[in-house]
Amino acid sequence: MEGEPTLRLRIFDLNCWAIRYLSKRRQERVRLIGDKLCQEGFDLVLLQEVWSEQDYSDLKVKLAGCYPFSHYFRSGVIGSGLCVFSRFPILDTLLYQYSLNGYPYMLQHGDWFCGKSVGLPGSRAGVGVAVTAPLLSWSLQLHAEYCRDKDAYLPHRLVQAWELAQFIRHTSKAADVVLLGGDLNMHPEDVGIRLLRGCTGLRDAFAEATHFEGCKNGCTLVPDNCFTDKSEMLPFPLGIRIDYILYKAISSFTVKCEELKTTTGPAPGMAIPFSDHEAVMATLHIQRQGQPAGATLGTADLALADVVTEARTEVGVGLRAAQRQRYSWGRMAVLALLLLLLQAAAALGTLAGLAAEQPFPKLSFCLLAFLSLATLVIATGLHIFHTMEVKMLHGTEDQMWMALRALQERP
């Protein structure tokens, strides 16, 4: 491409829903995804929820001819699920794991065990275009919503969106073009997505695309998909858009989205879709311009200040809830410790002969001691966890306050 003024970059993004033993027809769908990528010949592929390293290895072997460069991001107990395939050399990689990511005792959700992260592979494409693609939990994935009416994870997701925005700002200074793709688990008008875009200046490929083709309103989680939970989609008869491709130019380049597509239903010639999410495919035109583009941050300070204020309020609500949880579990740990001390005193009294006329109930005593000890360990662990949660939420709230004050003080 050297000597050409314009680089045409084709990007593929998909939440693969490839959970070993749980996802339906996982291996068959992974093969279909590999076939699709071989046929289309994209420049950059961002995948999320590839939880099995064997699935990644199979894709790597299958795609080696089309995408010679790839990377799998490892984190958490079961992995981040993020991987990237590229036609261009990957020069370096960086993984950042979010400080808050749900609760370890919410086993049915499992987000805490994933170690959700943002992965950054830096590569160079075309005529000096440094493409930096921050990819979150799943290329890029934030904590799932699960229940929109009573979203207990909203403060955690806002902390993740804030940390992601800071990560992008601090790691993209040497890049020319920034690309971000993944499952953000947020609707387009949610405070988290507005916070992320406002702080970074990223542009939404769906909103900017000259031509769009696919599901109505660009939805990527639709009721017609055979793998989606129909009861969860009842409030959204058309579906929801939670998978995004975002981009911006930083230095002397301009980026325009020529075309955006989503998959619609089953894979071509098959009875099943690639995943429970629809894939997002964007075609970007990257062109060098004469003068460096101006900074996007700060062009809408008043609107950004409102978004930061709204996000800070939600984080404050989460902070107070975490403080209550910390207090409750701390009190439980103290009560369990007192019960253990009383049992120890009773045992010592029996050994000293103070209650020799009464038979000592060894079985009941051992069961009660075990229950007290287990309660003490669990309550202490959760008290420590919520103490860390309080510190992270409090720290993010302070950072948002400083950012808000800086915005308000600008001339």
N, C-alpha and C positions, 0 to 999 in steps of 0.2 A: 504493500500500500504506500510505500515511500514515494514522495513526490506528489501525492494526491492531496488536495486541500480538505477533503471530507472523508470521515470514517463512518461507515454504516455498521452499527453495532446491534446485533440481535441477542436478546436476553430471554431466558426461560426461567420461570420461578414456579415452584410447586411444593406444597405441603403433602408429602407422600403417604402419610398415615401408615407407616410400615413398622408396627409394633409386633415384635416376635410373640407368637402364641395367641395374640389378642386380635390383631387386625385381620379382617376377612380377606381371604385369597391374596395374601401379602406377596408371596413369591411370584404368582402369576402376574400381579400388577407391577411388580418391580421389573419383570421382563418386558412388559408392555411399555413402561417408561423408557427403558433402555432402547427398545426398538424405535420409539418416537424420536428420541434424541439423535439416534443414528440417521434417521431419515431426513430430519429437518436441518441438521448442521448449524446449530446456534453457535454464537461466539462465546457466550457465558451462560452457565447453568447453575442455578442456586436451588438447592434442595433442602427441605426440612423434614424432620421426623423420619430420618433413616436411622432407626435405633440399632439395627444389627450391623456390626462391622463386616459380617459376611456378605450382606446385601451390598454394602459399599464396595467391597472387593470384587464382587461379581460385576457390578456396574463399571468399575474401573477397568476390568479386563475387557468387557464388551465395548466400552467407549474409547479404548486406547487409540484407535485409528483416527477418530474424529476429534477427540479432546485429549491430547497428550499430557495435559497438566491437570492435576486434581489435588484436593486436600480434604481430609476428614478431621473435624474439630472434636476433640475428646474433653469431656468435663463431667463433673457430678458422679453419681453412683452408676447410672446406666448410660451416661453419655449425653451430649448435647443434641445429637441427631442432625447436626449441620454438616453439609459437605458442598463442595464447589468443584465444577469441571470447567475447563477453559481451553480455548484454542491458543491463547497467548500465554507466555511463560509467567508463572507465579513467582515473583521475586522474593517475597517474604510473607509471613503470616503472623497474626496476633489474635489471641483469644482473651476476651474480658468476660468474666462471670459476674452476673448481677449480685448485688449485696443482699437483696431480698427476693425470694422466689417461692412464696407460699409457705405452708406449714407441714412439718414432717409427719404429724399425726393424721393428716387428711390423705390416707392411703388410697382412697378411691379416686383421687385426682392425680396424685403422683408427680406434680410439677416440681416439688422440692427435690426429688431424687434425680431429676434430669440435669440439674445444674445448668439451667438455661443461660445462654450466653450470647454475645455478639462476636462473630469471627470476622477478621479483616484479612483478606488476601490482597496484596498489592501486586499489580501486574502492569505491563506496558504494552499498549496496543497502537498500531498504526504509527502516525507521524508524531512521535513524542507525546502521545496521550497517556498519561499515567492514570489508569483506571483503578480506583480504590473502592472496593465493594464491601462495605460492612454488612455481614450476614448474621441475623439473630436467630436464635433457637429455632432452629430449622433453616439455615442461612440467616434468618433473623426471625425470632419468635419471642413474643412477650407472654406473660402468664395468661392462661385461658380465663374466660369470663365465667362460664358455667351457669350463672343466674344473673340476668341483667337487672331484674327488679331489686334483688338483694345481693349486690356484688361485694362480697367480703374481701375480694382481692384487688379492688380498685386502687387503694393506696399503694400496694406493692407494684401494680402495673404502672402507676404514675412515677414511682421511684425508678423503675426500669426505663421508662421513656425519658426521664430526666438524665439518668446516667448515660443512656444511649446518645442523647443530644450532646452531652459533654464529651463523650468518647469520639463522636464524629468531628466535633469542632477542634479537638486537640490532636487528632491523628490525620486530619485531611489537609494540613497546612502545606505539605510538600506535594500534594496531588494537583492535577489539572481538572479532573472530573471525578465526582463522587457518585457512586451508584449504591442503592440500598434496596434489597428485595427480601420479602419474607412475609410470614404470618404475624401481623401485629396484634391480632385479637382485639381490634378496636374498630368501631364504625368510623366512617370518614369525618363526622362532625363531633366525635368524642373529644373530651378535653385533652386526653393523652396524645392523640394524633395531631391536634392543633398545637400542643406544646412542642412536640418534636419538630414539626415543620416550621413553627415560628422561631424557634431557637437556632435552627440550622439553615433555613432558607431553602430546604429541599422542595422540589416540585413534584406533583403527583402525575404520573404518566397517564392515568385515565383521564384526568381533567385537562391535560395539555395535548392529548393525542389529536392529530389531524383526522385520522380515520380510526373508528372502533368497530370491532366485530366480536360478537359473543353474547354472553348472558346479559339480560337487561340490567342496566345501571352498573354493569361491571361486576355483578355479584359473583363471589367465589365459593360461597356456601349456599346451596340451593336445595329446595325441598324435593326436586325431581331426582336428585342423586340417590341411588339405591342404598348407599352406605350412611346417609345422614339420619339422625334421629328426628322423625317427623314431628314428634310432640314438642321438641325444642324449637322447631321452625314455625309453629303455628302463628306466633305474633308477626312473622316476616314471610308472607305468602310469596313474595318475589325473591326472597333470599337476602343475604347480607354480604357486604364487601369488607373482608378483613385481611385479604392478601394484597400486597402493594409492591409496585416498583416505583421508587422515588429517585430523583437525580438532581444534580446541579453542576454547573461549571464554576470553577474557582478562579483560575488564572485567565490567560488570554484565549479562552475557548468558549464557544456557544454550543448548547445542546438543545435539540428539538426532538420531540417524540412524533415520528412520522405515522406510526401505526401501533395500536394495542389490540390484542386478541385475548380471549379466554376460551378454554375448551368448553364444550357443551354436551354433557351427557357421556354415553359410552365411547370408548376408544374406537377408532375406525375399524369396522369389520368385526367388532367384539360386542359381547353382551354386558360388559361391565366397564365403568369408568376407570381412569388411572388412580383415583383416590377419592376420599370423601370431600376433598376440596377440588375446585377447578383450577387448572394451571393458568398462569398469566404470562403472556408473551409480548414483548415490546421491541420495536425497532427504533433505535435512536440515531440521529445524525449529529456527529460531533465535528465541529469545524473551528479552525484557528481564526482568530480575528486580530486586527491590528493592535488594539490597546487592551490591556487586562480589564476584565469585567470588574465592576465595583462590587464591594461587599454587600451581600444580601441582608445580613443581620442588621437590624436597626432601621430598616425601611418602613416598618409599620410598628413603631415602638408602642403606641397607645393600644393597639389591638393585642400585641404580645404581652403588655403589662396586664391586661384583663385576663388573658389566658393563664399567666403565671399566678395571678391572684386566685383564680378559680382552682387551679391545681394545688396551690398551697393550702387552700381551705380543705380540700379533700384529704390531703396528706395529714393535716391537723386532726381531722376526724379519725383517721387510722391511728394516729399517734395516741390519742386518748383511749381508743379501744385497746391498743397494745399495753398501755399503762395499767388498765383495769385487769387485763389478763395476767400481766406480771405480778400484780398485787395478789390476785386470787391464787395463783400457783405458788407464790411465796408463802402465803398463809397456810396453804395445804401442806407444804413441806415442813413448816414449823410445827403444825399439829401432829404430823406423822413422827417427827423427831421427839416431841413430848411423849407420845404414846410409847415409843421405843424405850425412852428413859423410864417411864412408869413400869413397863414390863421388866426392864433390867432391875429396878428397885425391888419389885415383887419376887423376882428370881433370887436375888441376893438375900432377901428376907427369909425365903424358904430354906436356902442353904444354911443360913445362920440359926435355923431352928425356931424362928418366931411363929411359924404356923405349922408345927409338927403334927398337931392333932388333925389337920385337914390333908387329904391326899392331893398331891400336886398334879394338875391336869396338863401333862406334858404335851399331848397331841394338840389340844386347843391352844396352848401357849405357843407352840411352834408355828401353827397356822396363823395365829394373830401376829406373831413376830415377822413371819414372812410377808404377810399382807402389808404390815406397817413399813417394812424395809423397801418393798417394791413401790409403795406409794411415795416414800421419801425420795427414792432414786428418780422416778418419773417426774414428780413435781419439781424436784431440783433442776432436772434437765430442761423442763419446759419453762421454768422461771429464768434460767440462763438464756434460753432461746429468745423469749420475749424481751429480756433485757437488751439483747443485741438488736432485736427489732426496733425497740424504742430508740436506741442510739442512732440507727440508720435513718429512721423516719425523722427524728429530731435534727440530724445533720442535714438531710435533704430540705427540710423546712427552712433551716437557717440559710442554706445556699440559695433557695428560691427568694428569700427575703432580701438577700444581698443583690441578687439579679434584679429584683423588682425596684429596689432603691436606686440602682444604677440607671435603670430605664427612666425612672421618674425624674432623675436629676439631669438628664441629657437636655441640652438647650433645644 
